[in-house]
Amino acid sequence: MMLFPLSSALQIWDTAGQERFRSVTHAYYRDAHALLLLYDVTNKASFDNIQAWLTEIHEYAQQDVVLMLLGNKVDSAQDRVVKREDGEKLAKFCVLTLLKLCANVVLQEYGVPFMETSAKSGLNVDLAFTAIAKELKHRSMKLPNEPKFKLHDYVKKEVRGSGCCRF
Ligand SMILES: Nc1nc2c(ncn2[C@@H]2O[C@H](COP(=O)(O)OP(=O)(O)OP(=O)(O)O)[C@@H](O)[C@H]2O)c(=O)[nH]1
């Protein structure tokens, strides 16, 4: 991935969401620098499951892990059961839950960034990965004279809505 003026390599693991693979996925948390929490906007159970994933994150992930909440499949507008506002509320709730669980300074200040995506149309997919990569890059470079990268501001500025005609 090119992040001007440098490039970045991301190693991406798609962990199995099913309960029966849970013990295997624990192993991935420990060394992860970022976690993308995905639910399916056409599947309420996947939305409700985010709470369980947060508990897992607290237990197994690094304390300063970069988190992002994504509501996927927004191209399936006719099957949508989870509203965008519910996702936004959940992103705030994620913060409260994690604050109870840990003292992640980044989360305390800004909350969990949230956006809706479509793997089918590509809506916001590049943005999600670019935002994560930029955040990690800035953290790793630690340049004192560089302005701090603000993940939330970046996501807010760049995010595209699914709207009626933009999948
Ligand atoms: N319409 C639509 N379908 C999608 C989208 N993303 C994934 N799918 C479909 O949803 C189904 C499940 O996708 P997966 O990527 O296997 O979902 P998963 O959450 O990784 O599933 P697990 O491996 O069980 O955790 C597949 O049929 C995909 O083609 C999307 O953005 N829009």
The ligand as a Tripos MOL2 file, in Angstrom:
@<TRIPOS>MOLECULE
LIG
   32    34     1     0     0
SMALL
NO_CHARGES

@<TRIPOS>ATOM
      1 N1        -24.0430   -8.3700   -1.1290 N.pl3     1 LIG1
      2 C1        -22.9060   -8.5270   -0.4690 C.ar      1 LIG1
      3 N2        -22.4910   -9.7620   -0.1390 N.ar      1 LIG1
      4 C2        -21.3380   -9.8770    0.5540 C.ar      1 LIG1
      5 C3        -20.5630   -8.7680    0.9570 C.ar      1 LIG1
      6 N3        -19.4990   -9.2110    1.6500 N.ar      1 LIG1
      7 C4        -19.5850  -10.5480    1.6700 C.ar      1 LIG1
      8 N4        -20.6920  -10.9550    1.0130 N.ar      1 LIG1
      9 C5        -21.1700  -12.3290    0.8300 C.3       1 LIG1
     10 O1        -21.5360  -12.8280    2.1180 O.3       1 LIG1
     11 C6        -21.1970  -14.2290    2.2200 C.3       1 LIG1
     12 C7        -20.3130  -14.4690    3.4380 C.3       1 LIG1
     13 O2        -19.0890  -13.8120    3.2030 O.3       1 LIG1
     14 P1        -17.7900  -14.2110    4.0030 P.3       1 LIG1
     15 O3        -16.6920  -13.3160    3.5620 O.co2     1 LIG1
     16 O4        -17.5540  -15.6830    3.8870 O.co2     1 LIG1
     17 O5        -18.2540  -13.8680    5.4790 O.3       1 LIG1
     18 P2        -17.4380  -14.1040    6.8230 P.3       1 LIG1
     19 O6        -17.9930  -13.1620    7.8150 O.co2     1 LIG1
     20 O7        -15.9570  -14.0490    6.5600 O.co2     1 LIG1
     21 O8        -17.8670  -15.5410    7.2420 O.3       1 LIG1
     22 P3        -17.0640  -16.5170    8.2540 P.3       1 LIG1
     23 O9        -15.9000  -17.0260    7.4410 O.co2     1 LIG1
     24 O10       -18.0700  -17.5450    8.6020 O.co2     1 LIG1
     25 O11       -16.6170  -15.6920    9.4060 O.co2     1 LIG1
     26 C8        -20.5420  -14.6010    0.8940 C.3       1 LIG1
     27 O12       -21.5420  -15.1620    0.0680 O.3       1 LIG1
     28 C9        -20.1040  -13.2580    0.3100 C.3       1 LIG1
     29 O13       -20.0900  -13.2600   -1.0870 O.3       1 LIG1
     30 C10       -21.0420   -7.4580    0.5850 C.ar      1 LIG1
     31 O14       -20.4610   -6.4110    0.8940 O.2       1 LIG1
     32 N5        -22.2110   -7.4130   -0.1230 N.ar      1 LIG1
@<TRIPOS>BOND
     1     1     2 1
     2     2     3 ar
     3     2    32 ar
     4     3     4 ar
     5     4     5 ar
     6     4     8 ar
     7     5     6 ar
     8     5    30 ar
     9     6     7 ar
    10     7     8 ar
    11     8     9 1
    12     9    10 1
    13     9    28 1
    14    10    11 1
    15    11    12 1
    16    11    26 1
    17    12    13 1
    18    13    14 1
    19    14    15 2
    20    14    16 1
    21    14    17 1
    22    17    18 1
    23    18    19 2
    24    18    20 1
    25    18    21 1
    26    21    22 1
    27    22    23 2
    28    22    24 1
    29    22    25 1
    30    26    27 1
    31    26    28 1
    32    28    29 1
    33    30    31 2
    34    30    32 ar
@<TRIPOS>SUBSTRUCTURE
     1 LIG1         1 GROUP 0 **** ****
